[in-house]
């Protein structure tokens, strides 16, 4: 699988594609932050380079976390 930016939500029964696509990449790390009630996505690979960006998904919207 190549780089993808699809963002899907699972409700325990079925998957639904969210309207807001995430940052396209492959082989990234993703975790759920229960305290912040958000998903965090870190790193991965772009077309030619390794990425070190941190992104947050909150209320169906992706935003880049700038240090």
PyMOL commands that set and color helices and strands:
alter all, ss='L'
color gray80, all
select strands_A, chain A and resi 8-10+15-17+29-33+38-42+54-58+61-65
alter strands_A, ss='S'
color yellow, strands_A
deselect
rebuild
show_as cartoon
